[in-house]
Amino acid sequence: MVHSLKIKRKLLLVKYLRASSSTCAVIGGILLAAKVALSGYGFIFLALSSSQMLLASILSNDRSMMIYSASLFLFVDCLGIYRWIFNQT
């Protein structure tokens, strides 16, 4: 019974992480596409999105999404943050 409750909690956490990841991705994409003074913060939201998706993938033991979110998305987001910080003049 306790084991079943832990699994339900874990699945609920994965569900919320994925929903939050989608929300952060949309906000980040809109900020970047808007090309306004605050657009650089879009990279932060996209990095949050990738991190949440990575955590959800780890919790659900989805190895292909772990590799995908960790290597591709997180790398690209960190590169964007790096370029945003060092290109401000």
trRosetta pair geometry for C-beta under 8 A, 3 or more apart (Angstrom, degrees):
i j d omega theta_ij theta_ji phi_ij phi_ji
1 4 5.8 -52 -150 32 30 112
1 5 6.7 30 151 -18 62 104
2 5 5.7 -53 -152 34 34 113
2 6 6.5 37 150 -21 65 103
3 6 5.7 -53 -152 33 32 113
3 7 6.6 32 151 -19 64 104
4 7 5.7 -53 -150 35 33 112
4 8 6.5 34 152 -19 65 105
5 8 5.7 -53 -148 36 33 112
5 9 6.4 33 153 -18 65 106
6 9 5.7 -54 -148 37 31 111
6 10 6.3 33 153 -20 65 108
7 10 5.6 -55 -147 37 31 113
7 11 6.3 30 155 -17 65 106
8 11 5.8 -55 -147 38 30 110
8 12 6.3 31 154 -20 64 107
9 12 5.6 -55 -148 37 30 112
9 13 6.4 33 153 -20 64 105
10 13 5.7 -52 -149 35 31 112
10 14 6.5 33 151 -19 64 104
10 59 5.8 -169 -172 179 96 112
11 14 5.6 -49 -147 35 34 114
11 15 6.4 39 151 -22 64 103
11 60 7.9 79 -110 -97 63 96
12 15 5.5 -50 -150 33 33 115
12 16 6.5 28 154 -14 65 105
13 16 5.8 -56 -147 40 32 107
13 17 6.2 34 154 -21 66 107
13 56 7.9 -167 125 -109 75 77
13 59 6.4 -108 97 -177 113 167
14 17 5.7 -54 -144 37 30 113
14 18 6.4 29 157 -18 64 106
14 56 4.8 109 -147 -149 73 88
14 59 5.1 -155 -80 95 100 126
14 60 5.1 86 -129 -53 149 109
15 18 6.0 -58 -151 36 27 108
15 19 6.5 24 154 -16 63 108
16 19 5.7 -54 -145 38 33 110
16 20 6.1 31 157 -16 67 109
17 20 5.8 -57 -143 41 28 109
17 21 6.1 35 153 -25 63 107
17 52 4.8 -171 -171 -179 85 93
17 53 7.4 161 144 -82 100 31
17 55 5.7 -123 -154 89 149 105
17 56 4.0 -178 100 -69 129 107
17 59 7.4 121 22 27 155 140
18 21 5.4 -50 -144 34 30 116
18 22 6.6 33 155 -20 63 102
18 52 7.5 178 -78 137 26 105
18 53 7.0 71 -111 -107 64 71
18 56 5.2 118 -58 -144 80 168
19 22 5.8 -52 -153 33 32 111
19 23 6.5 32 150 -18 64 105
20 23 5.5 -52 -148 36 35 114
20 24 6.3 34 154 -17 67 105
20 52 5.4 -123 93 -161 103 162
21 24 5.9 -55 -147 38 29 109
21 25 6.3 32 153 -22 63 107
21 48 7.8 -162 -117 125 59 71
21 49 4.6 100 -163 -156 68 67
21 50 7.7 119 -148 -51 108 16
21 52 3.9 -158 -76 91 94 118
21 53 4.5 111 -149 -55 155 83
21 56 6.8 -91 -22 -1 143 138
22 25 5.6 -55 -147 34 31 113
22 26 6.5 30 155 -18 65 104
22 49 7.4 109 -61 -140 14 111
23 26 5.9 -56 -151 34 30 109
23 27 6.4 26 154 -15 65 108
24 27 5.8 -56 -145 40 32 110
24 28 6.0 32 157 -18 67 110
24 45 4.7 -167 -173 -176 81 81
24 46 7.1 169 140 -83 94 24
24 48 4.6 -120 -161 92 154 108
24 49 3.8 -166 93 -67 110 87
24 52 6.8 125 23 15 142 137
25 28 5.8 -56 -143 41 27 111
25 29 6.1 28 158 -20 63 109
25 45 7.3 177 -79 138 20 96
25 46 6.3 67 -119 -116 60 66
25 49 4.1 111 -60 -138 79 159
26 29 5.8 -56 -145 38 27 111
26 30 6.3 27 157 -18 63 107
27 30 5.9 -57 -148 37 28 110
27 31 6.4 28 155 -19 64 108
27 42 7.5 -163 126 -123 64 71
27 45 4.7 -119 93 -163 101 156
28 31 5.8 -55 -147 36 30 111
28 32 6.4 24 158 -14 65 108
28 41 8.0 -127 -117 122 71 61
28 42 4.2 112 -164 -169 62 70
28 43 6.9 122 -155 -60 113 12
28 44 7.3 -159 -107 68 108 50
28 45 3.2 -164 -68 89 95 107
28 46 3.8 167 158 -48 159 77
28 48 7.7 177 -54 42 130 95
28 49 6.3 -109 8 -10 141 130
29 32 5.9 -58 -146 39 29 107
29 33 6.0 23 158 -15 66 112
29 42 6.8 137 -49 -162 12 120
29 46 7.3 100 -52 -81 64 106
30 33 5.8 -60 -141 42 28 108
30 34 6.1 35 157 -32 64 108
30 42 7.4 -164 67 -112 48 117
31 34 5.8 -53 -147 25 27 115
31 36 7.6 -90 -157 44 65 98
31 38 6.3 -82 -151 115 110 89
31 39 5.3 158 157 -133 77 49
31 41 5.7 -86 177 77 156 82
31 42 3.3 -172 85 -72 110 100
31 45 6.6 118 20 22 137 137
32 35 7.7 25 167 -61 38 58
32 39 5.5 97 -113 -171 35 95
32 42 3.7 -155 -45 111 82 163
32 43 7.3 95 -79 -50 114 65
32 46 7.6 16 -30 -35 134 131
34 39 5.9 -159 71 -92 85 99
35 39 5.5 8 -115 -72 25 156
36 39 5.3 141 51 -42 55 92
38 41 5.2 -26 175 17 82 120
39 42 5.6 -24 -176 -3 56 118
40 43 6.1 -33 -178 14 56 110
40 44 7.9 56 133 -12 66 96
40 84 4.1 135 -147 -163 109 130
40 88 7.7 -8 -78 -70 164 113
41 44 5.1 -40 -164 27 60 118
41 45 6.6 59 142 -17 75 97
42 45 5.6 -54 -151 38 39 110
42 46 6.2 37 151 -18 69 106
43 46 5.6 -55 -144 39 32 111
43 47 6.3 35 154 -20 65 104
43 77 6.0 145 -169 -161 77 71
43 80 4.0 -162 -121 118 123 114
43 81 4.6 174 137 -71 132 68
43 84 5.4 -155 13 -13 151 148
44 47 5.8 -55 -149 36 30 111
44 48 6.5 33 150 -19 63 103
44 81 6.8 92 -72 -101 62 113
45 48 5.5 -50 -149 35 34 114
45 49 6.4 40 150 -23 64 103
46 49 5.3 -47 -148 33 35 117
46 50 6.5 34 153 -17 65 103
46 73 7.5 -140 165 -174 93 95
46 76 8.0 -68 139 103 131 95
46 77 4.7 -162 111 -112 99 111
46 80 7.0 22 68 61 137 151
47 50 5.7 -52 -146 37 33 110
47 51 6.2 34 154 -20 65 107
47 74 6.9 74 -140 -134 74 63
47 77 3.8 158 -81 153 74 135
47 78 6.6 96 -111 -64 121 60
47 80 7.9 -154 -51 63 101 109
47 81 6.3 8 -45 -42 143 131
48 51 5.7 -57 -147 38 30 112
48 52 6.3 28 156 -18 65 107
49 52 6.0 -59 -149 37 27 108
49 53 6.4 24 155 -16 63 109
49 73 7.5 -99 100 173 92 135
49 77 7.9 -179 54 -90 89 149
50 53 5.7 -56 -146 39 31 110
50 54 6.2 36 153 -23 65 105
50 69 5.4 165 -162 -172 76 88
50 70 7.9 138 167 -87 104 29
50 73 3.8 -175 -115 127 121 117
50 74 4.5 175 140 -72 137 68
50 77 5.3 -152 9 -6 144 148
51 54 5.6 -51 -148 33 31 114
51 55 6.5 30 154 -17 64 104
51 74 6.8 93 -69 -104 65 109
52 55 5.7 -52 -148 37 33 110
52 56 6.3 33 153 -17 65 106
53 56 5.6 -52 -144 39 33 112
53 57 6.2 36 153 -22 64 106
53 65 6.9 -115 163 170 97 110
53 69 4.3 -157 107 -122 109 146
53 73 7.0 24 62 70 137 161
54 57 5.7 -56 -149 36 29 113
54 58 6.5 31 152 -20 64 104
54 66 6.4 77 -147 -136 71 59
54 69 4.4 -161 -72 113 74 125
54 70 5.3 94 -119 -69 123 79
54 74 6.6 21 -50 -52 140 130
55 58 5.6 -51 -148 33 33 112
55 59 6.4 30 155 -16 65 106
56 59 5.8 -56 -146 39 31 110
56 60 6.2 10 161 -1 66 112
56 65 7.9 -53 94 128 88 139
57 60 6.2 -66 -139 50 27 96
57 62 4.5 -94 -149 66 77 99
57 63 7.8 137 168 -77 107 12
57 65 3.9 -151 -115 103 127 107
57 66 4.4 -178 129 -68 128 66
57 68 8.0 -178 -103 51 161 92
57 69 5.8 175 -5 23 146 136
58 61 7.4 22 -178 -77 30 40
58 66 6.0 92 -71 -104 66 114
60 65 8.0 15 72 56 115 138
62 65 4.2 19 118 29 117 115
62 66 6.4 158 92 -25 64 84
63 66 5.3 -50 -146 29 35 118
63 67 6.6 31 159 -15 67 102
64 67 6.0 -54 -153 37 32 107
64 68 6.1 31 151 -18 65 112
65 68 5.3 -54 -137 42 36 115
65 69 5.7 26 166 -12 71 109
66 69 6.5 -59 -138 43 20 98
66 70 5.8 8 165 -8 60 119
67 70 6.2 -63 -135 45 21 103
67 71 5.6 -2 176 1 63 119
68 71 6.8 -61 -126 44 13 93
68 72 5.7 -26 -170 24 55 119
68 73 7.1 45 142 -7 68 103
69 72 7.3 -53 -103 54 13 85
69 73 5.0 -30 -148 38 52 127
69 74 6.5 64 151 -25 62 99
70 73 7.7 30 -13 51 9 85
70 74 5.3 -22 -151 20 35 134
71 74 7.2 52 -2 45 6 95
71 75 5.9 -6 174 -13 41 125
72 75 6.3 -74 -151 37 12 107
72 76 6.3 2 164 -11 57 113
73 76 6.0 -62 -146 39 27 106
73 77 6.1 23 159 -17 66 111
74 77 5.7 -54 -142 39 30 112
74 78 6.2 29 158 -17 65 107
75 78 6.0 -58 -147 38 27 107
75 79 6.3 28 154 -19 63 108
76 79 5.6 -54 -148 37 31 114
76 80 6.4 34 152 -20 64 105
77 80 5.6 -53 -150 35 32 113
77 81 6.5 32 152 -18 65 103
78 81 5.6 -50 -146 36 35 112
78 82 6.3 39 153 -21 65 105
79 82 5.6 -52 -147 36 31 114
79 83 6.3 27 156 -15 65 107
80 83 5.9 -56 -144 40 30 107
80 84 6.1 32 155 -22 65 109
81 84 5.6 -55 -144 36 29 113
81 85 6.3 26 159 -17 65 107
82 85 6.1 -59 -148 36 26 106
82 86 6.2 -3 166 6 64 115
83 86 6.4 -70 -136 51 25 94
83 87 5.5 13 170 -13 66 123
84 87 6.4 -61 -128 41 17 102
84 88 7.1 32 162 -41 55 99
85 88 6.6 -52 -166 5 27 111
